[in-house]
Amino acid sequence: MQLLKLKETLNFMKLRMPAMVLSTTLILASIFSLATNSLNWGLDFTGGTLIEVGYEQAADLSEIRSALAANDFPDAVVQNFGSSTDVLIRIAPREGVKAVTIGDQVIDILQQADSSVEKRRIEFVGPNVGEELTEQGGLAMLVALICILIYVAARFEWRFALGSVSALVHDVFLTLGLFSFLQLEFDLTVLAAVLAVIGYSLNDTIVVSDRIRENFRKIRKGEPEEIINISLTQTLNRTIITSLTTVLVLLALFFKGGALIHGFATALLFGVVVGTYSSIYIASSVALALGISKEDLMPPQVEKEGEDLDALP
C-alpha cells in the first residue's frame, strides 16, 4: 500500500542538526523536571489503600469526591470501574494511620451519603511492595536496553547499535519527562506502556537500519548521508502506515478506554510519535555522526578452501 508516491529522495539528514539540538533540549528539560518534580507515583509504587464499592444506580463521581474532600480525603482518586455503578477509590498512605482504618473511614463516609453503598473489596499495598516495584521496573528497562544494544551490535554494526540505544533512551526520557511535567499518575500500566514504547521504537529502528545496510551494499556510488536519505525515503510509506494504524487504536483507547488505562494510552500515544521521530533523526543521525560507511557494512570475504594453493599446470 502506497500512501505517498515520491519521485525524489527527501533530504531528511539536512535537518539532523536542528533535530539533535531540539532533542537535547527536550532531554535536558525532562531530566530537570524529573529532578525537581519527580514522578507522580501511583498506588502501585507508593503503597496505600484501594477501595471498590457498588451503587444501586449510576454513581455521581463529583459528589463522591466532594464528600471525601470534606472529610479529610482531598487527594482521593475516584473513578468508575467497569460500569457506572461500580466505583474505585484510591487513597495514598497516611503517616501513623493503618490502611484498614482508612478503608473503614471511606466506607462510613460513603454510606452516610447513600445507605445503599455496598463494599466490594478493600486492598492494601504496603510501601515495601511499592519500593520493590519501583526498583524492578527501573531494572527491567535497563536490562531491556542492554539486551537491545547487544542484539543490534551483533545483527548489524556497533554504530547502529549505539544509534538504536540512543533513540530508545531519548524516547524513554521524553515520555517520563511528559508525565513528570504534567504530573500524570505513573503506575504499573504506564510502566508497561514505556516498555511497549521501547519495543515499538526498536522495531521501527531495525527496519530503517536494515534498509540502510541493504542500500550501502547495493548502491555503489553515493555518500553515506545520501544513502541514508534514500533509505529513509523508501521506508517512509511503511513508517506512516504503521504509525497511523497504531495511533488510531490508541486514540480509541484514550477517549473510550476509561480512566484505568488513560495513562497507558497517553504514554503510548506520545511514545509512538517520538519513537517514529527518533528512528529517523536520532538513530540514523548518531550512526552517521559516528562515521558509518560502505566498508563497515560489506559482508566479509570468505576464503575458499584451497584458494591459497598454486593452480595446477
Secondary structure in CASP SS format (residue, H / E / C, confidence):
PFRMAT SS
TARGET T0000
AUTHOR 0000-0000-0000
METHOD secondary structure of the structure
MODEL  1
M C 1.00
Q C 1.00
L C 1.00
L C 1.00
K C 1.00
L C 1.00
K C 1.00
E C 1.00
T C 1.00
L C 1.00
N C 1.00
F H 1.00
M H 1.00
K H 1.00
L H 1.00
R H 1.00
M H 1.00
P H 1.00
A H 1.00
M H 1.00
V H 1.00
L H 1.00
S H 1.00
T H 1.00
T H 1.00
L H 1.00
I H 1.00
L H 1.00
A H 1.00
S H 1.00
I H 1.00
F H 1.00
S H 1.00
L H 1.00
A H 1.00
T H 1.00
N C 1.00
S C 1.00
L C 1.00
N E 1.00
W E 1.00
G C 1.00
L H 1.00
D H 1.00
F H 1.00
T H 1.00
G C 1.00
G E 1.00
T E 1.00
L E 1.00
I E 1.00
E E 1.00
V E 1.00
G E 1.00
Y C 1.00
E C 1.00
Q C 1.00
A C 1.00
A C 1.00
D C 1.00
L H 1.00
S H 1.00
E H 1.00
I H 1.00
R H 1.00
S H 1.00
A H 1.00
L H 1.00
A H 1.00
A C 1.00
N C 1.00
D C 1.00
F C 1.00
P C 1.00
D C 1.00
A C 1.00
V E 1.00
V E 1.00
Q E 1.00
N E 1.00
F C 1.00
G C 1.00
S C 1.00
S C 1.00
T C 1.00
D E 1.00
V E 1.00
L E 1.00
I E 1.00
R E 1.00
I E 1.00
A C 1.00
P C 1.00
R C 1.00
E C 1.00
G C 1.00
V C 1.00
K C 1.00
A H 1.00
V H 1.00
T H 1.00
I H 1.00
G H 1.00
D H 1.00
Q H 1.00
V H 1.00
I H 1.00
D H 1.00
I H 1.00
L H 1.00
Q H 1.00
Q H 1.00
A H 1.00
D C 1.00
S C 1.00
S C 1.00
V C 1.00
E E 1.00
K E 1.00
R E 1.00
R E 1.00
I E 1.00
E E 1.00
F E 1.00
V E 1.00
G C 1.00
P H 1.00
N H 1.00
V H 1.00
G H 1.00
E H 1.00
E H 1.00
L H 1.00
T H 1.00
E H 1.00
Q H 1.00
G H 1.00
G H 1.00
L H 1.00
A H 1.00
M H 1.00
L H 1.00
V H 1.00
A H 1.00
L H 1.00
I H 1.00
C H 1.00
I H 1.00
L H 1.00
I H 1.00
Y H 1.00
V H 1.00
A H 1.00
A H 1.00
R H 1.00
F C 1.00
E C 1.00
W H 1.00
R H 1.00
F H 1.00
A H 1.00
L H 1.00
G H 1.00
S H 1.00
V H 1.00
S H 1.00
A H 1.00
L H 1.00
V H 1.00
H H 1.00
D H 1.00
V H 1.00
F H 1.00
L H 1.00
T H 1.00
L H 1.00
G H 1.00
L H 1.00
F H 1.00
S H 1.00
F H 1.00
L H 1.00
Q C 1.00
L C 1.00
E E 1.00
F E 1.00
D C 1.00
L H 1.00
T H 1.00
V H 1.00
L H 1.00
A H 1.00
A H 1.00
V H 1.00
L H 1.00
A H 1.00
V H 1.00
I H 1.00
G H 1.00
Y H 1.00
S H 1.00
L H 1.00
N H 1.00
D H 1.00
T H 1.00
I H 1.00
V H 1.00
V H 1.00
S H 1.00
D H 1.00
R H 1.00
I H 1.00
R H 1.00
E H 1.00
N H 1.00
F H 1.00
R H 1.00
K H 1.00
I C 1.00
R C 1.00
K C 1.00
G C 1.00
E C 1.00
P H 1.00
E H 1.00
E H 1.00
I H 1.00
I H 1.00
N H 1.00
I H 1.00
S H 1.00
L H 1.00
T H 1.00
Q H 1.00
T C 1.00
L H 1.00
N H 1.00
R H 1.00
T H 1.00
I H 1.00
I H 1.00
T H 1.00
S H 1.00
L H 1.00
T H 1.00
T H 1.00
V H 1.00
L H 1.00
V H 1.00
L H 1.00
L H 1.00
A H 1.00
L H 1.00
F H 1.00
F H 1.00
K H 1.00
G C 1.00
G C 1.00
A H 1.00
L H 1.00
I H 1.00
H H 1.00
G H 1.00
F H 1.00
A H 1.00
T H 1.00
A H 1.00
L H 1.00
L H 1.00
F H 1.00
G H 1.00
V H 1.00
V H 1.00
V H 1.00
G H 1.00
T H 1.00
Y H 1.00
S H 1.00
S H 1.00
I H 1.00
Y H 1.00
I H 1.00
A H 1.00
S H 1.00
S H 1.00
V H 1.00
A H 1.00
L H 1.00
A H 1.00
L C 1.00
G C 1.00
I C 1.00
S C 1.00
K H 1.00
E H 1.00
D H 1.00
L H 1.00
M C 1.00
P C 1.00
P C 1.00
Q C 1.00
V C 1.00
E C 1.00
K C 1.00
E C 1.00
G C 1.00
E C 1.00
D C 1.00
L C 1.00
D C 1.00
A C 1.00
L C 1.00
P C 1.00
END
